[in-house]
Amino acid sequence: MNDSSVLLPGSPETERAVATVGERLSAIASGLIARWRRRLPRRRETPAFDAIAEMNDYMLKDIGAPSWMISRAALQKDSLHRQLTGIGGPA
C-alpha cells in the first residue's frame, strides 16, 4: 500500500478530508430538506383539489369552477352512466 494514500488521525490531510465530506453531507441534507419543504404545500393541496374534482358538473358551475373542470366532470358522469347501463361499453 502506498503511504501517501493513508490518512492519519489528526493530520492536516485528514482534517481537510473530514471537512470536505462534512460539507458535502451538509449540502445534500440541506437540499433534501428544501425539496421536502417545497413538496409539503402540494401534498396539502392535493386532497382539496380531489374533493373539488369529485363534484358533479352542476356543483362546479355553481361555485364558478373553470370550464375545463366542468367538462371533465360531465364527461366522467357520462362515462360512468355508460358503464353502469352497458351503453357504448366494450362488447
DSSP file (Angstrom, degrees, kcal/mol; ACC not computed):
  #  RESIDUE AA STRUCTURE BP1 BP2  ACC     N-H-->O    O-->H-N    N-H-->O    O-->H-N    TCO  KAPPA ALPHA  PHI   PSI    X-CA   Y-CA   Z-CA
    1    1 A M              0   0    0      0, 0.0     2,-0.4     0, 0.0     5,-0.0   0.000 360.0 360.0 360.0 139.4    0.0    0.0    0.0
    2    2 A N    >   -     0   0    0      1,-0.1     3,-1.4     2,-0.0     4,-0.2  -0.605 360.0-144.5 -77.0 128.1    1.3    3.4   -0.9
    3    3 A D  G >  S+     0   0    0     -2,-0.4     3,-1.1     1,-0.3    -1,-0.1   0.758  95.7  65.7 -65.7 -25.0    2.0    5.5    2.3
    4    4 A S  G 3  S+     0   0    0      1,-0.2    -1,-0.3     3,-0.0    -2,-0.0   0.674  97.0  55.5 -72.9 -15.2    0.8    8.7    0.6
    5    5 A S  G <  S+     0   0    0     -3,-1.4     2,-0.5     2,-0.1    -1,-0.2   0.465  86.5  97.6 -94.5  -1.7   -2.7    7.4    0.3
    6    6 A V    <   -     0   0    0     -3,-1.1     2,-0.6    -4,-0.2    -3,-0.0  -0.754  63.9-148.6 -91.6 128.8   -3.1    6.7    4.1
    7    7 A L        -     0   0    0     -2,-0.5    -2,-0.1     6,-0.1    -3,-0.0  -0.864  12.7-152.6 -97.2 122.0   -4.8    9.4    6.1
    8    8 A L    >   -     0   0    0     -2,-0.6     3,-2.1     1,-0.1     6,-0.4  -0.738  27.6 -99.1 -94.5 140.9   -3.5    9.5    9.7
    9    9 A P  T 3  S+     0   0    0      0, 0.0    -1,-0.1     0, 0.0     6,-0.0  -0.316 108.0  14.5 -57.3 134.2   -5.7   10.8   12.5
   10   10 A G  T 3  S+     0   0    0      1,-0.3    -3,-0.0     2,-0.1    -2,-0.0   0.346  93.6 130.9  84.7  -7.3   -5.0   14.4   13.3
   11   11 A S    <>  -     0   0    0     -3,-2.1     4,-2.3     1,-0.1    -1,-0.3  -0.433  69.7-117.2 -77.1 156.0   -3.1   15.1   10.2
   12   12 A P  H  > S+     0   0    0      0, 0.0     4,-2.4     0, 0.0     5,-0.2   0.859 115.9  54.6 -59.5 -35.8   -4.0   18.2    8.1
   13   13 A E  H  > S+     0   0    0      2,-0.2     4,-2.5     1,-0.2     5,-0.2   0.908 108.5  48.1 -64.3 -41.6   -5.0   16.0    5.2
   14   14 A T  H  > S+     0   0    0     -6,-0.4     4,-2.8     2,-0.2     5,-0.2   0.919 110.8  51.1 -64.8 -43.5   -7.4   14.0    7.4
   15   15 A E  H  X S+     0   0    0     -4,-2.3     4,-2.4     1,-0.2    -2,-0.2   0.914 112.0  47.1 -60.4 -43.3   -8.9   17.2    8.7
   16   16 A R  H  X S+     0   0    0     -4,-2.4     4,-2.6     2,-0.2    -1,-0.2   0.912 112.6  49.5 -64.4 -42.3   -9.4   18.6    5.2
   17   17 A A  H  X S+     0   0    0     -4,-2.5     4,-2.5     2,-0.2     5,-0.2   0.923 112.8  46.6 -63.8 -44.1  -11.0   15.3    4.0
   18   18 A V  H  X S+     0   0    0     -4,-2.8     4,-2.5     1,-0.2    -1,-0.2   0.905 113.1  49.7 -64.8 -41.0  -13.3   15.2    7.0
   19   19 A A  H  X S+     0   0    0     -4,-2.4     4,-2.5    -5,-0.2    -2,-0.2   0.909 111.6  48.8 -64.1 -41.8  -14.3   18.8    6.5
   20   20 A T  H  X S+     0   0    0     -4,-2.6     4,-2.3     2,-0.2    -2,-0.2   0.922 112.8  46.7 -64.2 -45.1  -15.0   18.2    2.8
   21   21 A V  H  X S+     0   0    0     -4,-2.5     4,-2.6     1,-0.2     5,-0.2   0.914 112.8  50.8 -63.8 -41.7  -17.1   15.2    3.5
   22   22 A G  H  X S+     0   0    0     -4,-2.5     4,-2.4    -5,-0.2    -2,-0.2   0.903 110.1  49.3 -62.1 -42.2  -19.0   17.1    6.2
   23   23 A E  H  X S+     0   0    0     -4,-2.5     4,-2.3     2,-0.2    -1,-0.2   0.907 112.4  47.9 -63.9 -42.0  -19.6   20.0    3.8
   24   24 A R  H  X S+     0   0    0     -4,-2.3     4,-2.3     2,-0.2    -2,-0.2   0.912 112.2  48.5 -66.8 -42.2  -20.9   17.7    1.1
   25   25 A L  H  X S+     0   0    0     -4,-2.6     4,-2.7     1,-0.2    -2,-0.2   0.900 111.5  50.9 -63.4 -40.0  -23.2   15.8    3.5
   26   26 A S  H  X S+     0   0    0     -4,-2.4     4,-2.5    -5,-0.2    -2,-0.2   0.899 110.2  49.3 -63.6 -40.8  -24.5   19.1    4.9
   27   27 A A  H  X S+     0   0    0     -4,-2.3     4,-2.2     2,-0.2    -2,-0.2   0.899 111.9  48.6 -65.6 -40.6  -25.2   20.3    1.3
   28   28 A I  H  X S+     0   0    0     -4,-2.3     4,-2.4     2,-0.2    -2,-0.2   0.933 112.6  47.9 -64.4 -45.6  -27.0   17.1    0.5
   29   29 A A  H  X S+     0   0    0     -4,-2.7     4,-2.5     1,-0.2    -2,-0.2   0.910 111.4  50.5 -62.4 -42.1  -29.1   17.3    3.7
   30   30 A S  H  X S+     0   0    0     -4,-2.5     4,-2.4     1,-0.2    -1,-0.2   0.904 110.5  50.0 -62.5 -40.7  -30.0   20.9    3.0
   31   31 A G  H  X S+     0   0    0     -4,-2.2     4,-2.3     2,-0.2    -2,-0.2   0.903 111.2  48.1 -63.6 -42.1  -31.1   20.0   -0.5
   32   32 A L  H  X S+     0   0    0     -4,-2.4     4,-2.3     2,-0.2    -2,-0.2   0.902 111.9  49.3 -65.9 -40.9  -33.3   17.2    0.7
   33   33 A I  H  X S+     0   0    0     -4,-2.5     4,-2.4     2,-0.2    -2,-0.2   0.911 111.0  50.2 -64.8 -41.5  -34.8   19.4    3.4
   34   34 A A  H  X S+     0   0    0     -4,-2.4     4,-2.1     2,-0.2    -2,-0.2   0.913 111.0  48.7 -63.7 -42.3  -35.5   22.1    0.8
   35   35 A R  H  X S+     0   0    0     -4,-2.3     4,-1.5     1,-0.2    -1,-0.2   0.907 111.0  50.9 -63.5 -40.6  -37.2   19.6   -1.5
   36   36 A W  H  X S+     0   0    0     -4,-2.3     4,-1.5     1,-0.2    -2,-0.2   0.918 110.2  49.1 -63.1 -43.2  -39.3   18.2    1.3
   37   37 A R  H  < S+     0   0    0     -4,-2.4    -1,-0.2     1,-0.2    -2,-0.2   0.865 110.3  50.6 -66.3 -35.8  -40.4   21.7    2.3
   38   38 A R  H  X S+     0   0    0     -4,-2.1     4,-0.6     1,-0.2    -1,-0.2   0.807 110.2  52.0 -69.0 -27.7  -41.3   22.6   -1.4
   39   39 A R  H  X S+     0   0    0     -4,-1.5     4,-2.0    -5,-0.2     3,-0.2   0.789  92.6  73.9 -79.7 -28.7  -43.3   19.3   -1.6
   40   40 A L  H  X S+     0   0    0     -4,-1.5     4,-1.8     1,-0.2     5,-0.2   0.897  93.2  50.6 -57.2 -47.8  -45.5   19.9    1.6
   41   41 A P  H  > S+     0   0    0      0, 0.0     4,-1.9     0, 0.0    -1,-0.2   0.901 110.5  50.8 -60.2 -37.7  -47.8   22.6    0.1
   42   42 A R  H  X S+     0   0    0     -4,-0.6     4,-1.8     1,-0.2    -2,-0.2   0.888 107.7  52.9 -65.2 -37.6  -48.5   20.4   -2.9
   43   43 A R  H  < S+     0   0    0     -4,-2.0    -1,-0.2     1,-0.2    -3,-0.1   0.849 110.6  47.8 -65.6 -32.8  -49.4   17.5   -0.6
   44   44 A R  H  X S+     0   0    0     -4,-1.8     4,-0.8    -5,-0.2    -1,-0.2   0.837 111.1  51.0 -75.2 -32.2  -51.8   19.7    1.2
   45   45 A E  H  X S+     0   0    0     -4,-1.9     4,-2.7    -5,-0.2     5,-0.2   0.818  95.7  71.5 -74.2 -30.8  -53.4   21.0   -2.0
   46   46 A T  H  X S+     0   0    0     -4,-1.8     4,-2.8     1,-0.2     5,-0.2   0.908  97.3  46.1 -57.8 -50.0  -54.0   17.5   -3.4
   47   47 A P  H  > S+     0   0    0      0, 0.0     4,-2.1     0, 0.0    -1,-0.2   0.898 113.9  50.3 -62.2 -36.4  -56.8   16.4   -1.1
   48   48 A A  H  X S+     0   0    0     -4,-0.8     4,-1.8     2,-0.2    -2,-0.2   0.924 112.7  45.9 -65.2 -43.0  -58.5   19.8   -1.6
   49   49 A F  H  X S+     0   0    0     -4,-2.7     4,-2.9     1,-0.2    -1,-0.2   0.900 110.5  53.7 -66.3 -39.9  -58.3   19.5   -5.3
   50   50 A D  H  X S+     0   0    0     -4,-2.8     4,-1.4    -5,-0.2    -1,-0.2   0.892 106.8  52.2 -61.5 -39.2  -59.5   15.9   -5.3
   51   51 A A  H  < S+     0   0    0     -4,-2.1     4,-0.3     1,-0.2    -1,-0.2   0.910 113.2  43.9 -64.0 -40.8  -62.6   17.0   -3.3
   52   52 A I  H >< S+     0   0    0     -4,-1.8     3,-1.5     1,-0.2    -2,-0.2   0.904 110.3  55.6 -68.7 -41.0  -63.4   19.7   -5.9
   53   53 A A  H 3< S+     0   0    0     -4,-2.9    -1,-0.2     1,-0.3    -2,-0.2   0.758 102.4  57.3 -65.6 -23.8  -62.7   17.3   -8.8
   54   54 A E  T 3< S+     0   0    0     -4,-1.4    -1,-0.3    -5,-0.2    -2,-0.2   0.515  83.8 104.8 -86.6  -3.6  -65.2   14.8   -7.4
   55   55 A M  S <  S-     0   0    0     -3,-1.5     2,-0.1    -4,-0.3    -3,-0.0  -0.414  78.3-109.0 -71.4 152.6  -68.0   17.3   -7.5
   56   56 A N     >  -     0   0    0      1,-0.1     4,-2.2    -2,-0.1     3,-0.2  -0.323  32.2-100.4 -78.6 169.4  -70.6   16.9  -10.3
   57   57 A D  H  > S+     0   0    0      1,-0.2     4,-1.9     2,-0.2     5,-0.1   0.804 120.1  55.5 -62.8 -30.6  -70.8   19.4  -13.1
   58   58 A Y  H  > S+     0   0    0      2,-0.2     4,-2.0     1,-0.2    -1,-0.2   0.922 109.2  46.1 -68.5 -43.3  -73.7   21.3  -11.6
   59   59 A M  H  > S+     0   0    0     -3,-0.2     4,-1.8     1,-0.2    -2,-0.2   0.895 111.1  53.1 -65.3 -39.1  -72.0   21.9   -8.4
   60   60 A L  H  <>S+     0   0    0     -4,-2.2     5,-2.8     1,-0.2     4,-0.5   0.890 108.1  50.4 -64.2 -38.5  -68.8   23.0  -10.2
   61   61 A K  H ><5S+     0   0    0     -4,-1.9     3,-1.0     1,-0.2    -1,-0.2   0.915 108.2  54.1 -62.7 -42.0  -70.9   25.5  -12.3
   62   62 A D  H 3<5S+     0   0    0     -4,-2.0    -2,-0.2     1,-0.3    -1,-0.2   0.850 110.5  44.6 -62.4 -36.1  -72.4   26.9   -9.1
   63   63 A I  T 3<5S-     0   0    0     -4,-1.8    -1,-0.3    -5,-0.1    -2,-0.2   0.467 116.9-111.5 -90.1   0.4  -69.0   27.6   -7.5
   64   64 A G  T < 5 +     0   0    0     -3,-1.0    -3,-0.2    -4,-0.5    -2,-0.1   0.839  51.6 175.1  77.6  33.9  -67.6   29.1  -10.7
   65   65 A A      < -     0   0    0     -5,-2.8    -1,-0.1    -6,-0.1     5,-0.1  -0.289  41.5 -84.2 -68.0 157.8  -65.1   26.4  -11.5
   66   66 A P    >>  -     0   0    0      0, 0.0     4,-1.8     0, 0.0     3,-0.6  -0.253  37.4-115.8 -61.7 152.2  -63.1   26.6  -14.7
   67   67 A S  H 3> S+     0   0    0      1,-0.2     4,-2.7     2,-0.2     5,-0.2   0.831 113.4  58.8 -62.2 -33.7  -64.9   25.3  -17.8
   68   68 A W  H 3> S+     0   0    0      1,-0.2     4,-2.0     2,-0.2    -1,-0.2   0.877 107.1  47.8 -64.2 -35.2  -62.3   22.5  -18.3
   69   69 A M  H <> S+     0   0    0     -3,-0.6     4,-2.2     2,-0.2    -1,-0.2   0.889 111.8  49.4 -72.4 -38.2  -63.1   21.1  -14.9
   70   70 A I  H  X S+     0   0    0     -4,-1.8     4,-2.4     2,-0.2    -2,-0.2   0.922 111.7  49.2 -64.3 -44.5  -66.8   21.3  -15.5
   71   71 A S  H  X S+     0   0    0     -4,-2.7     4,-2.5     1,-0.2    -2,-0.2   0.903 110.3  50.9 -61.7 -41.6  -66.3   19.5  -18.9
   72   72 A R  H  X S+     0   0    0     -4,-2.0     4,-2.5     2,-0.2    -1,-0.2   0.909 110.2  49.1 -63.7 -42.0  -64.2   16.8  -17.2
   73   73 A A  H  X S+     0   0    0     -4,-2.2     4,-2.4     2,-0.2    -1,-0.2   0.909 111.8  48.9 -64.1 -41.8  -66.8   16.2  -14.5
   74   74 A A  H  X S+     0   0    0     -4,-2.4     4,-2.4     2,-0.2    -2,-0.2   0.905 111.6  49.7 -64.5 -40.7  -69.6   16.0  -17.2
   75   75 A L  H  X S+     0   0    0     -4,-2.5     4,-2.7     2,-0.2    -2,-0.2   0.908 111.3  48.5 -64.4 -42.3  -67.5   13.5  -19.2
   76   76 A Q  H  X S+     0   0    0     -4,-2.5     4,-2.6     2,-0.2    -2,-0.2   0.903 111.3  50.1 -65.1 -40.2  -66.8   11.4  -16.1
   77   77 A K  H  X S+     0   0    0     -4,-2.4     4,-2.3     2,-0.2    -2,-0.2   0.921 113.1  46.4 -63.5 -42.8  -70.5   11.3  -15.2
   78   78 A D  H  X S+     0   0    0     -4,-2.4     4,-2.4     2,-0.2    -2,-0.2   0.907 112.4  50.4 -65.0 -42.2  -71.4   10.3  -18.8
   79   79 A S  H  X S+     0   0    0     -4,-2.7     4,-2.1     2,-0.2    -2,-0.2   0.909 111.1  48.3 -63.8 -42.2  -68.7    7.6  -18.8
   80   80 A L  H  X S+     0   0    0     -4,-2.6     4,-2.5     2,-0.2    -1,-0.2   0.911 110.4  51.8 -64.2 -42.2  -69.9    6.2  -15.5
   81   81 A H  H  X S+     0   0    0     -4,-2.3     4,-2.2     1,-0.2     6,-0.3   0.916 109.9  49.5 -60.5 -43.1  -73.5    6.2  -16.7
   82   82 A R  H  X>S+     0   0    0     -4,-2.4     4,-1.5     1,-0.2     5,-0.8   0.892 111.3  49.3 -64.6 -38.8  -72.5    4.3  -19.9
   83   83 A Q  H  <5S+     0   0    0     -4,-2.1    -2,-0.2     1,-0.2    -1,-0.2   0.913 112.9  46.8 -65.8 -41.9  -70.6    1.7  -17.8
   84   84 A L  H  <5S+     0   0    0     -4,-2.5    -2,-0.2     1,-0.2    -1,-0.2   0.851 119.8  38.2 -70.2 -34.4  -73.4    1.2  -15.4
   85   85 A T  H  <5S-     0   0    0     -4,-2.2    -1,-0.2    -5,-0.2    -2,-0.2   0.605 104.4-124.2 -92.8 -12.3  -76.1    0.8  -18.2
   86   86 A G  T ><5 +     0   0    0     -4,-1.5     3,-0.5     1,-0.3     2,-0.5   0.614  61.3 143.8  80.1  11.1  -73.9   -1.1  -20.6
   87   87 A I  T 3 <S-     0   0    0     -5,-0.8    -1,-0.3    -6,-0.3    -2,-0.1  -0.740  75.0  -5.6 -86.7 126.2  -74.5    1.5  -23.3
   88   88 A G  T 3  S+     0   0    0     -2,-0.5    -1,-0.2     1,-0.2    -5,-0.1   0.608 101.8 132.5  72.2  11.5  -71.5    2.2  -25.5
   89   89 A G    <   -     0   0    0     -3,-0.5    -1,-0.2    -7,-0.3    -6,-0.0  -0.231  68.5 -65.0 -85.5 179.4  -69.2   -0.1  -23.5
   90   90 A P              0   0    0      0, 0.0    -1,-0.2     0, 0.0    -2,-0.0  -0.361 360.0 360.0 -65.3 145.3  -66.8   -2.8  -24.7
   91   91 A A              0   0    0     -3,-0.1    -2,-0.0    -2,-0.0    -3,-0.0   0.455 360.0 360.0 -84.0 360.0  -68.5   -5.7  -26.4
